[in-house]
Amino acid sequence: MSYSYLPVLPIEEIPLCVLEYENEDYVCSAEQRENVYDSPALGSPRAVAPIPKASVDILQDEIGVGSLVEVATDVDQHYYGVVRWIGIIDDTATAGVELEESVCGLGDGSRGGVQLFECASGRALFVPLPLCRRDARFRDTPPPDRPDLHHVQLSEQPECPVVPGVIPPLTSLGDLAGKNRGIQGHHNSCYLDATLFAMFTFTSVFDALLYRPPEPEDSPHYSEVQRVLREEIVNPLRKHGYVRADRVMKLRTLLERLSDVPGLTSEEKDPEEFLNGLVAQILRAEPFLKLSSGQEAFCYQLFVEKDEHVSLPTVQQLLEQSFATSGVKLSEVPAAFIIQMPRFGKQYKLYQRVMPSPLLDVTDLIEGLPRQCAVCGGLARWECAECARGAALDAAALCRACLRRAHSTRQHKATPLTVFEEYSSILESCPVPRVYMELFAVLCIETSHYVAFVKAGVGHDAPWCFFDSMADRKGERDGYNIPEIVSMKEVGAWLSEADPAPRAPPLARRLLADAYMCFYRSPDVAMYR
């Protein structure tokens, strides 16, 4: 088989050729034109491998708008990108590809004065569709809607259609409990399955990740990653209550290729590594936490010294201790607050059990919020960390009069609090409001396997559920995992007790013994984010 293809030219000068079949070979009927590039020398597009005529229909089925493709050149250099447009130009099926990297001389998706698709200048390449191949870096993942190509027996599993549009989160557990419900686990995916289930099933606090329009600084693959997350995972989960493993593998494969976190398709990982790859690097979300030190973060790791006199600390106690030790505050009330427990690796735990606080009082953690004097209850204007040492963080706040009395015999150094004077007269005569955040999910880990406890609704009385993406399995090597959701209506009541372990069932005790990451939300703040 012989090939003769045009050199890669600027979009305005690319003469799209008509491919004709001659003895099952592809021959370009247009004349070659001189390559006008100085740098880089792309060479001419060529087929990556010979294409049997019988495979043309399959090729067209596999490649569509949003497909990850590669185009090779006659200098053995490959260019990768995303198909943004498919149409007919000069009687030839043509793909408009947004390349991963800019190339001198290429345009922004327009041709002949018509904007066929939009991308950054220097990234738009128009080529005959048969010259595009599925990106070889992603060939371990089956193409969309081709379950017959997957080694898992998908025909025996529930359907998992793509669900476009906007699907709101569930407001109650309903009939979601049972087997083959939730997100199906596969090949060490539990870290990702549990995190996604916690973030999206019953809350909208993270939904901005699903709908932010692409920006010029985003990766060319941003829209595809966002679409897979929204339409192949979150929307099916909310609408049908089930996400098949091959849908999740598409996201894992994209993240492994596009982020600097290796091993996301096969190795054991932790939730914070997944959040870093997806939320921070690919989706480029605004950090959930902004600290007074100027730092920003998506989750907060608790660093505390162990108190040998405490056997069951609460998240509230550990958080206040951690903030007091670090000397930083939150610059604003976060819409979501993800807190990692004081444990290092999968085995070492500072405390054998930690009690997730159902409500998290963050009033004393926010810089600039009005605070209550720990002595008289009035408006605090000073803070003394030494006065609060070993006590709750709110014990550090003092009004002027109480500060003078407390420090008359102490050599402590207090720092002034920021108080907006226009509100001071009101706050002097009214109780200082408290700011609370609600616990809505807890990720737990035991022997390298992550599971999730998630609140199915809003409010203290909302029921909870337990999710395990690999609760059961059918078959051995060629089998598949069966995810399960278990209703646990009384978790809220157990968390309100001083120590619920004696009467809680074994599954619920994992909340205390295996807690790895707690998710809190502020519904009022989330409405404005």
C-alpha positions, 0 to 999 in steps of 0.5 A: 500500500502506498500513500501520498498526502498533503503537507500540513499547512496553515488552516487557510491553505490546507487543500482537503483531498478526496480519498479514493479507494483503488485496489483497497488502497487510499490515494490522494487525488490532490496535488502536493503543495510545498510545506510553508513552515519554518518551525516546527517541520511537521511533515505530511499527515500519514496513516498510522497503520494500513486501513483495510477497507472493511474496517472503515465503517468501524473506524467511523463508528469509533471516532466522533466529536469528543474522541481523543485521536492522533495524527501521525506525520511522515517524520514519525512525529505524532500529534494528539488532540480532541475532535471538535468538529466533523463535517464534509469539506470538498466532498471529503469527510473531515475532522477538525482537531484541537491539538494538545499543543500549539503549532506555528501557523495553525488557526483557531477553528475557523475556515473560509471565514466560518468559525467551525469550532473554537480553540486557542490560536495555533491548535486547530488542524483540519484533516481527512477523517480516515487519517485520525486514529483513536489515541494509542495512549488510551487504547486500554479503554473501550470506546464509548457505547461499544461494550462488546469490546470490553473483557467484562461480561457487560451484558449481565450487568445493569444498563448504564446509558449516557445521560446528558443535561442537568440532573439535580442531586437526590434528596432522599434515599428512596429505593436506591439501597440494594445491590448493583447500586451506586458506582461499580468498582474495578481494579483498585478503584475504590478510592475514586468510587467512594469519593465521587459517591460522597461528592455528588449523589446527595449534594450539589455543593460540588456541582460547579465542577460539572458546569464551568465553561472552558477557559483559554488556560484550560487543557484541550481535554477539559471539556471531554473530562468534564463531560465524562464526569457529568454525563457518564458518571454523575448524571447516571448515578443521580438518575438511574442509581448505577454507574458501570465500571467501564464508564469510570475507567474512561475517567481514570484513563483520562486523568492518568494521561493528563495529570501528574498522578501516576497509576490512577488506572491500576494502583491503590491510591488515596482520595486526596491524590484523586482530588489533586488530579481531577479537581486541582489539575484538570478542572482547575477549580477554585480551591475550597479553602483559603487561609489567612496565610495566603495559602489555598487548599482543597482539603485540610490535613489535621496535625495535632499532638496526641493527648493521652488522656483522650480516648475518643476525640471529636473532629471539632476538638482536633480541628481547633487544636490543629488551627491553634497550633498552626496559628492560621485562620480561614479567610472566609467561610468555605462552601465545602470543608474536607478534613483528613484525619490525623493518620498517616498511611493506611495503617498508622492512626494517631487515635484508634477512634475519632468521632465525626462531629455532626455539626462543625462550629467554625466561628472561631476559625474564620478571620474577621467573623464577630466572636463572643467573649469566653467570660461574659458573652459580650463582643470579643475584641481580643484573642489570647492563644495562651489563655486558651491553651489546652481548652477549646478555641473559643476560650481565647476570645475576650472583650476589653474588660475581661482581657484586663482582668484576666491579664492583670496577673498573667504575662500573656500577649493578646492580639486584636480581633478585626471587628467591623465598627458599623456592626459593633453597636448591634453585636454589643447588645445581641448574641454573637451568631455562630457559624456551623457546617454540616457533616454529610459524608465520611470516607473510611478505609480498612485494609486498603479498601475505601468505603463511604458513609453518606447523608441522604438529605439535609438536616439532623434527621436525614437518614444515612447510607453505607456504600461499597463499590466492591461489596460482592463479586460474580465470577473470578478472573473474568468476573465483575464486582457488585456495588451495594448501598445499605440504608443506615437511618440511625447514623445521625442519632449515633453520632449525637451520642458520647460514645455510640460504639456499644450499641451501634452495629459493627458496620456503623462502628467503622465510622469511628475506627476507620474514618479517613476523611470527613466532608462538611458543607455550608448550604447557605454559602454554596448557593453563592458559589 
